[in-house]
């Protein structure tokens, strides 16, 4: 447990530093960009989130899971990673062909320049390589290397964003250039270190391709469901209320998203430790895991309640006056993020037994509920309605995932079993 605490502390610390950099940018960007321009950046973010489900076909998770298979050699792991890169190249070519046909329509619908569409492809491609690199460090317990690259990524994007937005005054395009150039630099560095450590071997293997696709492809509906759950709100707000309100809502999401970064970081340290514990198949270990999980839930619920007192004045202090309306929705968004943090604690059992198709069912259902609530609530309550839809859908996702996880993998969740 001490190694988990140590690595978790590094993950969380590096994530806090990484999250602090967007916080540094937020008061600057909200003074150099108006809400409509900020809304354009939100639309670019939505596009790249959806595109990430197609480019790479979500096989980066397979590269992590393969490490825990029995009797796997370093040669086989490197070859498997190389075949994940083959999938990345093929899926990128397919996506580019698709976007050559539909790019102008997508750009018009999202309200962004056409060049941003193709820049988004570059950003997602190199982000996939970054995720492979980070995952290989994570599964090997190299938290320091992981944290260093994560912080470097955040610092570089900060520097380029300030250069293009503040000094060169390129407006929202400057922010996009900062994101894309950073992904190119960090992605190239990630690839270089993978090759240097001999973690990638380009030797075609049908078996590796099939393994990776069998893990990743069932996750595509899960990723798209996550998109419907976490991103489609900005599309609905843009359609119903315009880019200006989208930008205002995005500011609240960015602040609330800091929690998501922390939860994700804790989970990255938690997964290798949890899988190691589950592999021992000890009833005492399982009981201890459940007790700690319930304690974590109590802390998160307290944080959600506290956010209604602290979050609104904090937002008004950080952002420009034109974005103060975001304070109305920030506590609701934070509560939704709390349920996402709780979701991480129950979903890993499904990954452990490789039943990822069930996650797709839950996430698609949650996404559909989110869309239905958005269409009903946004016209009536504006961005507050969008935040409520986000909260309810996240609660549904957490509850259903917990129920599915408990059915697929036996853990002592019942109160009687805890005694």
C-alpha positions in Angstrom: 0.0 0.0 0.0 2.9 2.4 0.7 4.1 2.1 -3.0 0.5 3.0 -4.0 0.5 6.0 -1.8 3.9 7.2 -3.0 3.0 6.8 -6.7 -0.5 8.2 -6.2 1.1 11.3 -4.6 3.3 11.8 -7.6 0.4 11.4 -10.0 -1.7 13.7 -8.0 1.0 16.3 -7.6 1.9 16.3 -11.3 -1.8 16.6 -12.1 -2.3 19.5 -9.7 0.7 21.3 -11.4 -0.8 20.4 -14.8 -4.2 21.6 -13.7 -2.8 24.8 -12.3 -1.5 25.8 -15.7 -4.9 26.0 -17.3 -6.0 27.9 -14.2 -3.2 30.3 -14.9 -4.4 30.6 -18.5 -8.1 31.0 -17.6 -8.0 34.5 -16.2 -5.7 35.6 -19.1 -7.8 34.0 -21.9 -11.1 35.3 -20.4 -9.7 38.8 -20.7 -8.1 38.5 -24.2 -11.0 36.5 -25.7 -14.7 37.2 -25.6 -17.3 34.4 -24.8 -18.0 33.7 -28.4 -14.3 33.2 -29.2 -14.0 31.0 -26.1 -17.0 29.1 -27.5 -15.1 28.4 -30.7 -12.3 26.8 -28.6 -15.0 24.7 -26.9 -16.2 23.5 -30.3 -12.6 22.5 -31.3 -12.3 20.5 -28.1 -15.6 18.7 -28.8 -14.4 17.8 -32.3 -11.0 16.4 -31.1 -12.8 14.4 -28.3 -15.1 12.7 -30.8 -12.2 12.2 -33.3 -10.1 10.4 -30.6 -12.6 7.5 -30.7 -11.7 6.9 -34.3 -8.0 7.6 -34.5 -6.3 4.7 -32.8 -9.6 2.9 -32.2 -9.0 3.1 -28.4 -6.3 0.4 -28.5 -3.9 2.3 -26.2 -5.7 0.7 -23.2 -4.9 -2.7 -24.7 -1.2 -1.9 -24.6 -1.6 -1.4 -20.9 -3.7 -4.5 -20.2 -1.3 -6.8 -22.2 1.4 -6.1 -19.7 -0.6 -8.0 -17.0 -1.1 -11.2 -19.1 0.7 -14.3 -17.9 4.1 -15.3 -19.4 4.4 -12.2 -21.7 7.9 -11.3 -22.7 9.4 -7.9 -23.3 9.8 -8.8 -27.0 6.1 -9.6 -27.3 5.1 -6.5 -25.5 7.2 -4.3 -27.8 5.8 -6.1 -30.9 2.3 -5.6 -29.5 2.9 -1.9 -29.0 4.2 -1.7 -32.6 1.0 -3.2 -33.9 -1.0 -0.7 -32.0 0.9 1.9 -34.0 -0.1 0.2 -37.2 -3.7 0.5 -36.1 -3.1 4.2 -35.3 -1.7 4.8 -38.8 -4.5 3.0 -40.6 -7.3 4.6 -38.6 -5.7 8.1 -39.1 -5.7 7.6 -42.9 -9.3 6.5 -42.8 -10.2 9.5 -40.7 -8.4 12.0 -43.0 -10.3 10.5 -46.0 -13.6 10.9 -44.1 -12.8 14.5 -43.2 -11.8 15.5 -46.7 -15.4 14.8 -47.6 -17.2 16.1 -44.6 -14.7 18.7 -43.2 -16.4 21.8 -44.7 -19.8 20.7 -43.3 -18.4 20.0 -39.8 -16.5 23.3 -39.7 -19.7 25.2 -40.6 -21.8 23.2 -38.1 -19.3 23.8 -35.3 -18.6 27.4 -36.2 -14.9 27.0 -36.5 -12.4 27.5 -39.4 -11.8 24.5 -41.7 -8.1 24.5 -41.0 -8.9 23.7 -37.4 -10.5 20.4 -38.5 -7.2 19.2 -40.0 -5.2 20.6 -37.1 -7.4 18.5 -34.9 -6.3 15.4 -36.7 -2.6 16.2 -36.0 -3.4 16.9 -32.3 -5.3 13.6 -31.8 -2.7 11.6 -33.7 0.2 12.8 -31.5 -1.9 12.7 -28.3 -2.4 9.0 -28.9 1.4 8.5 -28.9 1.6 10.5 -25.7 -1.0 8.3 -24.1 0.9 5.1 -25.1 4.1 6.6 -23.6 2.4 7.6 -20.4 0.6 4.2 -20.1 3.9 2.3 -20.5 5.4 4.3 -17.6 2.2 3.8 -15.5 2.1 0.0 -15.7 5.8 -0.2 -14.8 5.3 2.1 -11.8 7.5 4.9 -13.2 5.4 7.7 -11.7 8.3 10.2 -11.7 8.8 9.9 -15.5 5.0 10.0 -16.0 4.7 13.2 -13.9 7.6 14.9 -15.6 6.2 14.4 -19.1 2.7 15.4 -17.9 4.0 18.7 -16.4 6.2 19.3 -19.5 3.2 19.0 -21.7 1.3 21.5 -19.6 4.2 24.0 -19.5 4.8 23.9 -23.2 1.1 24.5 -24.1 1.1 27.4 -21.6 4.1 29.0 -23.3 2.8 28.7 -26.8 -0.7 29.8 -25.8 0.7 33.0 -24.1 2.9 33.6 -27.1 0.1 33.3 -29.7 -2.8 34.8 -27.8 -1.2 37.5 -25.7 1.9 38.6 -27.6 1.0 37.9 -31.2 -2.8 38.6 -30.6 -4.0 35.7 -32.8 -7.2 35.3 -30.9 -8.8 31.9 -30.5 -6.6 30.5 -33.4 -3.6 31.3 -31.1 -4.9 28.9 -28.5 -5.5 26.2 -31.1 -2.0 26.7 -32.5 -0.6 26.3 -29.0 -2.4 23.0 -28.4 -1.5 21.5 -31.7 2.2 22.5 -31.7 2.5 21.2 -28.1 1.0 17.9 -29.2 3.5 17.6 -32.0 6.5 18.3 -29.8 5.5 16.1 -26.9 4.2 13.4 -29.1 7.5 13.3 -31.0 9.4 13.2 -27.7 7.1 10.4 -26.5 7.9 8.3 -29.6 11.6 8.9 -29.2 11.6 7.6 -25.6 9.5 4.6 -26.5 12.0 3.7 -29.2 15.0 4.4 -27.0 13.6 2.0 -24.3 12.9 -0.6 -27.0 9.2 -0.6 -26.1 8.0 -0.5 -29.8 8.9 -3.1 -32.4 7.3 -2.8 -35.9 6.7 -6.4 -36.8 3.2 -7.2 -38.1 1.3 -9.8 -36.1 -2.3 -10.7 -36.9 -2.7 -12.1 -33.3 -1.6 -8.8 -31.8 -3.9 -6.8 -34.1 -6.8 -9.0 -33.2 -6.1 -8.8 -29.5 -5.8 -5.0 -29.6 -9.0 -4.6 -31.6 -10.9 -7.0 -29.5 -10.0 -4.8 -26.5 -10.3 -1.4 -28.1 -13.2 -1.7 -30.6 -15.8 -2.6 -28.0 -14.6 0.5 -26.1 -15.5 2.8 -29.1 -19.2 2.9 -28.2 -18.0 3.5 -24.6 -15.8 6.4 -25.8 -18.6 7.8 -28.0 -21.0 7.4 -25.1 -18.5 9.4 -22.9 -18.6 12.0 -25.7 -22.4 12.2 -25.5 -22.1 12.4 -21.7 -19.3 14.9 -21.4 -19.3 17.0 -24.6 -22.6 17.1 -26.4 -23.9 19.7 -23.9 -21.8 22.4 -25.7 -23.3 21.4 -29.0 -26.8 21.8 -27.6 -26.0 25.1 -25.9 -24.4 26.4 -29.1 -27.5 25.5 -31.1 -30.0 26.8 -28.5 -28.1 29.7 -27.0 -25.2 30.6 -29.3 -21.4 30.6 -29.1 -21.3 33.3 -26.4 -23.2 31.2 -23.8 -21.2 28.1 -24.9 -18.0 30.0 -24.0 -19.4 31.0 -20.6 -20.5 27.4 -19.8 -17.0 26.2 -21.0 -15.3 28.3 -18.4 -17.3 26.6 -15.6 -16.5 23.2 -17.1 -12.8 24.0 -17.2 -12.8 24.9 -13.5 -14.8 21.8 -12.6 -12.6 19.7 -14.9 -9.7 20.2 -12.5 -11.4 17.6 -10.3 -11.5 15.2 -13.2 -7.8 15.6 -13.7 -7.1 14.7 -10.0 -9.5 11.8 -10.1 -7.9 10.4 -13.3 -4.5 10.7 -11.7 -5.5 8.9 -8.6 -7.0 6.2 -10.8 -3.8 5.8 -12.8 -1.9 5.0 -9.6 -4.8 2.9 -8.3 -5.3 0.6 -11.3 -1.9 -1.2 -11.1 -2.2 -1.6 -7.4 -5.8 -2.8 -7.6 -5.0 -5.4 -10.4 -2.2 -6.7 -8.3 -4.5 -7.1 -5.3 -7.2 -8.8 -7.3 -4.7 -11.2 -8.9 -4.1 -12.6 -5.4 -7.8 -13.4 -5.0 -7.7 -12.9 -1.3 -11.0 -12.3 0.6 -9.3 -10.1 3.2 -7.7 -7.9 0.4 -11.1 -7.5 -1.2 -12.7 -6.5 2.0 -10.0 -3.9 2.7 -10.4 -2.5 -0.8 -14.2 -2.1 -0.4 -13.8 -0.4 3.0 -11.3 2.1 1.6 -13.6 2.7 -1.4 -16.5 3.6 0.9 -14.3 6.0 2.8 -13.3 7.7 -0.4 -16.9 8.1 -1.4 -17.7 9.9 1.9 -14.8 12.3 1.3 -16.1 13.0 -2.2 -19.7 13.7 -1.1 -18.4 16.1 1.5 -16.4 17.9 -1.3 -19.6 18.2 -3.4 -21.5 19.8 -0.5 -18.6 22.2 0.2 -18.5 23.3 -3.5 -21.8 25.2 -3.2 -20.2 27.5 -0.7 -16.8 28.0 -2.1 -17.0 27.6 -5.9 -19.1 30.6 -7.0 -17.0 33.3 -5.3 -13.8 31.5 -6.4 -14.9 31.6 -10.0 -15.7 35.3 -9.9 -12.3 36.0 -8.5 -10.5 34.0 -11.3 -12.3 35.0 -14.5 -13.1 38.2 -16.3 -16.4 40.0 -15.6 -17.9 38.9 -18.9 -17.8 35.2 -17.7 -19.3 35.7 -14.2 -22.6 34.0 -15.2 -20.7 30.7 -15.1 -20.8 30.9 -11.3 -24.4 29.8 -11.4 -23.5 26.4 -12.7 -20.1 25.6 -11.3 -21.3 23.9 -8.1 -23.6 21.6 -10.1 -20.8 20.7 -12.5 -18.4 20.0 -9.6 -21.1 17.6 -8.1 -21.3 15.9 -11.5 -17.5 15.5 -11.5 -17.7 14.0 -8.0 -19.9 11.2 -9.4 -17.4 10.7 -12.2 -14.7 10.3 -9.5 -16.8 7.7 -7.8 -17.4 5.9 -11.1 -13.6 5.4 -11.5 -13.6 3.4 -8.3 -16.1 0.8 -9.6 -15.3 0.6 -13.3 -11.8 -1.0 -13.0 -13.2 -4.4 -12.1 -14.8 -4.6 -15.5 -11.5 -3.8 -17.2 -9.8 -6.4 -15.1 -12.0 -9.2 -16.3 -11.9 -7.7 -19.9 -15.7 -7.4 -20.2 -15.5 -3.9 -21.7 -18.5 -4.3 -23.9 -20.7 -3.9 -20.8 -19.2 -0.4 -20.2 -20.4 0.5 -23.7 -24.0 -0.3 -22.8 -23.8 1.8 -19.7 -22.1 4.8 -21.3 -24.3 4.9 -24.3 -27.4 4.8 -22.1 -26.0 7.5 -19.9 -25.2 9.6 -23.0 -28.7 9.1 -24.3 -30.1 10.3 -21.0 -27.9 13.3 -21.1 -29.0 14.3 -24.6 -32.7 13.8 -23.7 -32.3 16.0 -20.5 -30.3 18.6 -22.4 -33.0 18.9 -25.1 -35.6 19.3 -22.4 -33.8 21.5 -19.8 -31.6 23.8 -21.8 -34.5 25.7 -23.6 -36.1 26.2 -20.2 -33.2 26.8 -17.8 -30.3 27.7 -20.1 -26.8 26.7 -19.0 -28.2 25.7 -15.6 -30.3 23.1 -17.3 -27.1 21.8 -19.1 -25.3 21.5 -15.8 -28.3 19.6 -14.2 -28.3 17.2 -17.2 -24.6 16.6 -16.7 -25.0 15.9 -13.0 -27.9 13.4 -13.4 -26.3 11.6 -16.3 -23.0 11.1 -14.4 -25.0 9.8 -11.4 -26.7 7.3 -13.6 -23.4 6.2 -15.2 -21.9 5.7 -11.7 -24.9 3.8 -10.3 -25.3 1.5 -13.4 -21.5 0.8 -13.7 -21.4 -0.1 -10.0 -24.4 -2.5 -10.4 -22.8 -4.1 -13.5 -19.4 -4.4 -11.9 -20.9 -6.0 -8.8 -22.7 -8.6 -11.0 -19.6 -9.4 -13.1 -17.0 -9.5 -10.4 -17.8 -10.5 -6.8 -16.7 -8.0 -4.2 -18.0 -7.6 -0.6 -20.1 -4.5 -1.3 -23.0 -5.4 1.1 -23.1 -3.8 4.5 -23.4 -7.3 6.1 -20.2 -8.4 4.4 -18.3 -5.5 5.8 -18.9 -6.4 9.4 
